[in-house]
Amino acid sequence: MFTIRAGYNDSFEVNAPLEKVRGFFSDARNFVELMPNVESINLIGDQAARWTIRAEIPFIGAMSQSFNVELSENTEDRIEWIPKNGETQNFLRYSADFVEKSSEKTLVQFSQMVELRRKAARDFHLLASLAGEKRVSQGMQAEVAGMIKKFVDRTKEKLER
């Protein structure tokens, strides 16, 4: 099994009330609009979605992958999407926790994990096996970190208007 993994965890404060911040993170359009490389998020009812993300992966090049996810938690202080039951290749886990610091300040603890699994490296690209899982995952990690850092900056800017 050839597996590419990347993850990102961060906490940041937003000068906006909890209700506004939570509303922002519960609206999928904000991810499509503000997170680089998120091509689309198609909601399937209230509990499922299909995220399509394009990434530039070292040794493999640009590729788009779709992730079927389901809403596992949707409370006042947490939103979490996990891989849809039965998924075998593309795994996306996203969560956001919200802590009210004051009536106008909210702490957001944000986490996103991506994992792509294939039977063989060549299922991604012929050069993937030469590069190896570790190097490809490191490149993917840098790509994901860059995407989310831009998203966090844009999110703060939009919420603090």
C-alpha positions, 0 to 999 in steps of 0.5 A: 500500500502506498500512502500519502499523508498530510495534516495541519493543526492550528489555533487562532483568535478572531475578533468576532463573536462565537455565533458569527465564527461558528456560522462562517465555518458551517458554511461550505461556500466559505471554504470554496471561496477562501481556501486555495485549491478547494475546487468544489464542495457538493453537499449531499443532504445535511450530513454528507459532502464531496470535497474536490481538492486540487494539489501540486504534489512533488514528483506527481504534479497537479492532481484533483482528488475527491473526498466523500465525508460525513458530518460527525459532530455539529454542536455549538462549540465543534464542527467535524467532518470525517471520511464517509463510512466505506471510503477506501482511498481518499480520506479527509478529516476536518474539525473546528473547535470554538472557544468564546474568549469574550463577547467579541473574541473567539478562539478557533482550534482548526485541524485538517488531515488528508490521506490518499491510499493506493495499492501501488505508487504507480497508481499515482504516478510512475515517479512516485515510487522513486520518490517514496512515500516519505518525500511525497508526503512531505511535499503534500504536507507543505502544500496543505500547510500553505493552503490552510495558512492562506485560508486562516488569514482570509478567514480572519480578514473576512470575519473581522470586517 
